[in-house]
Structures are given as structure tokens and as C-alpha cells.
């Protein structure tokens, strides 16, 4: 009986551990939502409104998850920081590609 109890405890522990590891973190979700927002905006600028809408809906699904569980403020701060980071990187790419094409 003692051995089966030990196996049960280890099974429960590992089940909970794998369940916790499989759920994306708030940082992962915020990063994914920011990337999807960026892609949605790019699709809209390319007049691919169907894809832009699909991507936008995916972002809203992620956001609703955090609205429902009461962690939206934390999520939104991370989401905004990832959006800002992405915008800075895009600006740097634009500036570096623009300076390469300018004759000296």
C-alpha cells in the first residue's frame, strides 16, 4: 500500500507540473498578441482585410482571456511594451535600409 501511495503522489505531482508547463505564460501571450497585432496592421496596409480581421480576432481572444481572469492590466502593460519594442525595431530597420539606399 505504501508503494502505491508513493506512485500516486508522484503521478499527481508530475501531472500538475506538466499541466503548468503546457499553459502559455502571460508574457508569452502578450508577446503573441503584439506580434499578431503587428501582422494584422501589416495585412490591413496591404489591403488584405480578411487576414487582418482574422488576426485581429485572435488578438481579441487572447485579450479576453485576461479580461475574464482579472489579469488584464498586467497583460496589457506587457502587450504595450512588446508593441513598442516591435515599433522601435521596425523603425531601426527602416532607417538602416533607408540610409543604405541613399547615395553619398
PyMOL commands that place a pseudoatom at each C-alpha (Angstrom):
pseudoatom trace, name=CA, resn=UNK, resi=1, chain=A, elem=C, hetatm=0, pos=[0.000, 0.000, 0.000]
pseudoatom trace, name=CA, resn=UNK, resi=2, chain=A, elem=C, hetatm=0, pos=[2.857, 2.381, 0.771]
pseudoatom trace, name=CA, resn=UNK, resi=3, chain=A, elem=C, hetatm=0, pos=[4.390, 1.903, -2.696]
pseudoatom trace, name=CA, resn=UNK, resi=4, chain=A, elem=C, hetatm=0, pos=[1.113, 2.575, -4.492]
pseudoatom trace, name=CA, resn=UNK, resi=5, chain=A, elem=C, hetatm=0, pos=[0.565, 5.707, -2.433]
pseudoatom trace, name=CA, resn=UNK, resi=6, chain=A, elem=C, hetatm=0, pos=[4.035, 6.942, -3.408]
pseudoatom trace, name=CA, resn=UNK, resi=7, chain=A, elem=C, hetatm=0, pos=[3.313, 6.259, -7.092]
pseudoatom trace, name=CA, resn=UNK, resi=8, chain=A, elem=C, hetatm=0, pos=[0.017, 8.134, -6.794]
pseudoatom trace, name=CA, resn=UNK, resi=9, chain=A, elem=C, hetatm=0, pos=[1.727, 11.164, -5.219]
pseudoatom trace, name=CA, resn=UNK, resi=10, chain=A, elem=C, hetatm=0, pos=[4.442, 11.226, -7.906]
pseudoatom trace, name=CA, resn=UNK, resi=11, chain=A, elem=C, hetatm=0, pos=[1.849, 10.816, -10.657]
pseudoatom trace, name=CA, resn=UNK, resi=12, chain=A, elem=C, hetatm=0, pos=[-0.177, 13.698, -9.281]
pseudoatom trace, name=CA, resn=UNK, resi=13, chain=A, elem=C, hetatm=0, pos=[2.919, 15.883, -8.915]
pseudoatom trace, name=CA, resn=UNK, resi=14, chain=A, elem=C, hetatm=0, pos=[4.126, 15.243, -12.472]
pseudoatom trace, name=CA, resn=UNK, resi=15, chain=A, elem=C, hetatm=0, pos=[0.635, 15.714, -13.901]
pseudoatom trace, name=CA, resn=UNK, resi=16, chain=A, elem=C, hetatm=0, pos=[0.354, 19.116, -12.261]
pseudoatom trace, name=CA, resn=UNK, resi=17, chain=A, elem=C, hetatm=0, pos=[3.890, 20.018, -13.317]
pseudoatom trace, name=CA, resn=UNK, resi=18, chain=A, elem=C, hetatm=0, pos=[3.235, 19.202, -16.978]
pseudoatom trace, name=CA, resn=UNK, resi=19, chain=A, elem=C, hetatm=0, pos=[-0.113, 20.980, -16.892]
pseudoatom trace, name=CA, resn=UNK, resi=20, chain=A, elem=C, hetatm=0, pos=[1.549, 24.110, -15.512]
pseudoatom trace, name=CA, resn=UNK, resi=21, chain=A, elem=C, hetatm=0, pos=[4.311, 23.960, -18.119]
pseudoatom trace, name=CA, resn=UNK, resi=22, chain=A, elem=C, hetatm=0, pos=[1.938, 23.484, -21.036]
pseudoatom trace, name=CA, resn=UNK, resi=23, chain=A, elem=C, hetatm=0, pos=[-0.076, 26.649, -20.350]
pseudoatom trace, name=CA, resn=UNK, resi=24, chain=A, elem=C, hetatm=0, pos=[1.454, 29.726, -22.017]
pseudoatom trace, name=CA, resn=UNK, resi=25, chain=A, elem=C, hetatm=0, pos=[2.606, 32.394, -19.600]
pseudoatom trace, name=CA, resn=UNK, resi=26, chain=A, elem=C, hetatm=0, pos=[1.192, 35.895, -19.553]
pseudoatom trace, name=CA, resn=UNK, resi=27, chain=A, elem=C, hetatm=0, pos=[4.445, 37.085, -21.171]
pseudoatom trace, name=CA, resn=UNK, resi=28, chain=A, elem=C, hetatm=0, pos=[4.091, 34.506, -23.958]
pseudoatom trace, name=CA, resn=UNK, resi=29, chain=A, elem=C, hetatm=0, pos=[0.501, 35.544, -24.599]
pseudoatom trace, name=CA, resn=UNK, resi=30, chain=A, elem=C, hetatm=0, pos=[1.336, 39.262, -24.566]
pseudoatom trace, name=CA, resn=UNK, resi=31, chain=A, elem=C, hetatm=0, pos=[4.188, 38.716, -26.998]
pseudoatom trace, name=CA, resn=UNK, resi=32, chain=A, elem=C, hetatm=0, pos=[1.991, 36.604, -29.289]
pseudoatom trace, name=CA, resn=UNK, resi=33, chain=A, elem=C, hetatm=0, pos=[-0.820, 39.185, -29.184]
pseudoatom trace, name=CA, resn=UNK, resi=34, chain=A, elem=C, hetatm=0, pos=[1.602, 42.004, -30.027]
pseudoatom trace, name=CA, resn=UNK, resi=35, chain=A, elem=C, hetatm=0, pos=[3.015, 40.042, -32.963]
pseudoatom trace, name=CA, resn=UNK, resi=36, chain=A, elem=C, hetatm=0, pos=[-0.476, 39.211, -34.209]
pseudoatom trace, name=CA, resn=UNK, resi=37, chain=A, elem=C, hetatm=0, pos=[-1.437, 42.906, -33.922]
pseudoatom trace, name=CA, resn=UNK, resi=38, chain=A, elem=C, hetatm=0, pos=[1.614, 43.873, -35.947]
pseudoatom trace, name=CA, resn=UNK, resi=39, chain=A, elem=C, hetatm=0, pos=[0.754, 41.302, -38.604]
pseudoatom trace, name=CA, resn=UNK, resi=40, chain=A, elem=C, hetatm=0, pos=[-2.877, 42.443, -38.630]
pseudoatom trace, name=CA, resn=UNK, resi=41, chain=A, elem=C, hetatm=0, pos=[-1.794, 46.038, -39.231]
pseudoatom trace, name=CA, resn=UNK, resi=42, chain=A, elem=C, hetatm=0, pos=[0.565, 44.949, -41.998]
pseudoatom trace, name=CA, resn=UNK, resi=43, chain=A, elem=C, hetatm=0, pos=[-2.223, 42.951, -43.650]
pseudoatom trace, name=CA, resn=UNK, resi=44, chain=A, elem=C, hetatm=0, pos=[-4.556, 45.945, -43.453]
pseudoatom trace, name=CA, resn=UNK, resi=45, chain=A, elem=C, hetatm=0, pos=[-1.920, 48.171, -45.093]
pseudoatom trace, name=CA, resn=UNK, resi=46, chain=A, elem=C, hetatm=0, pos=[-1.601, 45.554, -47.853]
pseudoatom trace, name=CA, resn=UNK, resi=47, chain=A, elem=C, hetatm=0, pos=[-5.409, 45.640, -48.305]
pseudoatom trace, name=CA, resn=UNK, resi=48, chain=A, elem=C, hetatm=0, pos=[-5.735, 42.042, -47.111]
pseudoatom trace, name=CA, resn=UNK, resi=49, chain=A, elem=C, hetatm=0, pos=[-8.651, 42.890, -44.866]
pseudoatom trace, name=CA, resn=UNK, resi=50, chain=A, elem=C, hetatm=0, pos=[-9.789, 39.289, -44.467]
pseudoatom trace, name=CA, resn=UNK, resi=51, chain=A, elem=C, hetatm=0, pos=[-6.465, 38.243, -42.963]
pseudoatom trace, name=CA, resn=UNK, resi=52, chain=A, elem=C, hetatm=0, pos=[-6.265, 41.471, -40.931]
pseudoatom trace, name=CA, resn=UNK, resi=53, chain=A, elem=C, hetatm=0, pos=[-9.672, 40.721, -39.406]
pseudoatom trace, name=CA, resn=UNK, resi=54, chain=A, elem=C, hetatm=0, pos=[-8.744, 37.121, -38.659]
pseudoatom trace, name=CA, resn=UNK, resi=55, chain=A, elem=C, hetatm=0, pos=[-5.552, 38.184, -36.899]
pseudoatom trace, name=CA, resn=UNK, resi=56, chain=A, elem=C, hetatm=0, pos=[-7.384, 40.928, -35.007]
pseudoatom trace, name=CA, resn=UNK, resi=57, chain=A, elem=C, hetatm=0, pos=[-9.916, 38.375, -33.728]
pseudoatom trace, name=CA, resn=UNK, resi=58, chain=A, elem=C, hetatm=0, pos=[-7.058, 36.167, -32.485]
pseudoatom trace, name=CA, resn=UNK, resi=59, chain=A, elem=C, hetatm=0, pos=[-5.672, 39.139, -30.541]
pseudoatom trace, name=CA, resn=UNK, resi=60, chain=A, elem=C, hetatm=0, pos=[-9.087, 39.808, -29.025]
pseudoatom trace, name=CA, resn=UNK, resi=61, chain=A, elem=C, hetatm=0, pos=[-9.416, 36.154, -27.974]
pseudoatom trace, name=CA, resn=UNK, resi=62, chain=A, elem=C, hetatm=0, pos=[-6.114, 36.375, -26.096]
pseudoatom trace, name=CA, resn=UNK, resi=63, chain=A, elem=C, hetatm=0, pos=[-7.111, 39.705, -24.515]
pseudoatom trace, name=CA, resn=UNK, resi=64, chain=A, elem=C, hetatm=0, pos=[-10.487, 38.335, -23.434]
pseudoatom trace, name=CA, resn=UNK, resi=65, chain=A, elem=C, hetatm=0, pos=[-8.723, 35.519, -21.606]
pseudoatom trace, name=CA, resn=UNK, resi=66, chain=A, elem=C, hetatm=0, pos=[-7.065, 38.103, -19.354]
pseudoatom trace, name=CA, resn=UNK, resi=67, chain=A, elem=C, hetatm=0, pos=[-10.177, 40.264, -19.039]
pseudoatom trace, name=CA, resn=UNK, resi=68, chain=A, elem=C, hetatm=0, pos=[-12.010, 37.232, -17.710]
pseudoatom trace, name=CA, resn=UNK, resi=69, chain=A, elem=C, hetatm=0, pos=[-9.355, 36.129, -15.225]
pseudoatom trace, name=CA, resn=UNK, resi=70, chain=A, elem=C, hetatm=0, pos=[-8.731, 39.604, -13.781]
pseudoatom trace, name=CA, resn=UNK, resi=71, chain=A, elem=C, hetatm=0, pos=[-5.149, 40.000, -15.042]
pseudoatom trace, name=CA, resn=UNK, resi=72, chain=A, elem=C, hetatm=0, pos=[-5.855, 42.345, -17.936]
pseudoatom trace, name=CA, resn=UNK, resi=73, chain=A, elem=C, hetatm=0, pos=[-3.877, 45.305, -16.575]
pseudoatom trace, name=CA, resn=UNK, resi=74, chain=A, elem=C, hetatm=0, pos=[-0.728, 43.215, -16.208]
pseudoatom trace, name=CA, resn=UNK, resi=75, chain=A, elem=C, hetatm=0, pos=[-1.269, 41.638, -19.621]
pseudoatom trace, name=CA, resn=UNK, resi=76, chain=A, elem=C, hetatm=0, pos=[-1.917, 44.995, -21.298]
pseudoatom trace, name=CA, resn=UNK, resi=77, chain=A, elem=C, hetatm=0, pos=[1.250, 46.568, -19.894]
pseudoatom trace, name=CA, resn=UNK, resi=78, chain=A, elem=C, hetatm=0, pos=[3.309, 43.676, -21.275]
pseudoatom trace, name=CA, resn=UNK, resi=79, chain=A, elem=C, hetatm=0, pos=[1.416, 43.789, -24.575]
pseudoatom trace, name=CA, resn=UNK, resi=80, chain=A, elem=C, hetatm=0, pos=[2.131, 47.517, -24.962]
pseudoatom trace, name=CA, resn=UNK, resi=81, chain=A, elem=C, hetatm=0, pos=[5.811, 47.054, -24.131]
pseudoatom trace, name=CA, resn=UNK, resi=82, chain=A, elem=C, hetatm=0, pos=[6.111, 44.362, -26.808]
pseudoatom trace, name=CA, resn=UNK, resi=83, chain=A, elem=C, hetatm=0, pos=[4.313, 46.596, -29.324]
pseudoatom trace, name=CA, resn=UNK, resi=84, chain=A, elem=C, hetatm=0, pos=[6.680, 49.469, -28.538]
pseudoatom trace, name=CA, resn=UNK, resi=85, chain=A, elem=C, hetatm=0, pos=[9.682, 47.164, -28.820]
pseudoatom trace, name=CA, resn=UNK, resi=86, chain=A, elem=C, hetatm=0, pos=[8.447, 45.938, -32.200]
pseudoatom trace, name=CA, resn=UNK, resi=87, chain=A, elem=C, hetatm=0, pos=[7.879, 49.511, -33.418]
pseudoatom trace, name=CA, resn=UNK, resi=88, chain=A, elem=C, hetatm=0, pos=[11.406, 50.536, -32.401]
pseudoatom trace, name=CA, resn=UNK, resi=89, chain=A, elem=C, hetatm=0, pos=[12.869, 47.534, -34.226]
pseudoatom trace, name=CA, resn=UNK, resi=90, chain=A, elem=C, hetatm=0, pos=[10.803, 48.339, -37.340]
pseudoatom trace, name=CA, resn=UNK, resi=91, chain=A, elem=C, hetatm=0, pos=[11.975, 51.970, -37.217]
pseudoatom trace, name=CA, resn=UNK, resi=92, chain=A, elem=C, hetatm=0, pos=[15.595, 50.864, -36.914]
pseudoatom trace, name=CA, resn=UNK, resi=93, chain=A, elem=C, hetatm=0, pos=[15.191, 48.541, -39.896]
pseudoatom trace, name=CA, resn=UNK, resi=94, chain=A, elem=C, hetatm=0, pos=[13.608, 51.331, -41.926]
pseudoatom trace, name=CA, resn=UNK, resi=95, chain=A, elem=C, hetatm=0, pos=[16.363, 53.764, -41.024]
pseudoatom trace, name=CA, resn=UNK, resi=96, chain=A, elem=C, hetatm=0, pos=[19.155, 51.321, -41.812]
pseudoatom trace, name=CA, resn=UNK, resi=97, chain=A, elem=C, hetatm=0, pos=[17.638, 50.286, -45.142]
pseudoatom trace, name=CA, resn=UNK, resi=98, chain=A, elem=C, hetatm=0, pos=[16.916, 53.932, -45.981]
pseudoatom trace, name=CA, resn=UNK, resi=99, chain=A, elem=C, hetatm=0, pos=[20.498, 55.007, -45.315]
pseudoatom trace, name=CA, resn=UNK, resi=100, chain=A, elem=C, hetatm=0, pos=[21.844, 52.196, -47.489]
pseudoatom trace, name=CA, resn=UNK, resi=101, chain=A, elem=C, hetatm=0, pos=[19.769, 53.318, -50.488]
pseudoatom trace, name=CA, resn=UNK, resi=102, chain=A, elem=C, hetatm=0, pos=[20.734, 56.988, -50.151]
pseudoatom trace, name=CA, resn=UNK, resi=103, chain=A, elem=C, hetatm=0, pos=[23.696, 57.866, -52.410]
pseudoatom trace, name=CA, resn=UNK, resi=104, chain=A, elem=C, hetatm=0, pos=[26.624, 59.531, -50.687]
for i in range(1, 104): cmd.bond("trace and resi %d" % i, "trace and resi %d" % (i + 1))
show_as sticks, trace
zoom trace
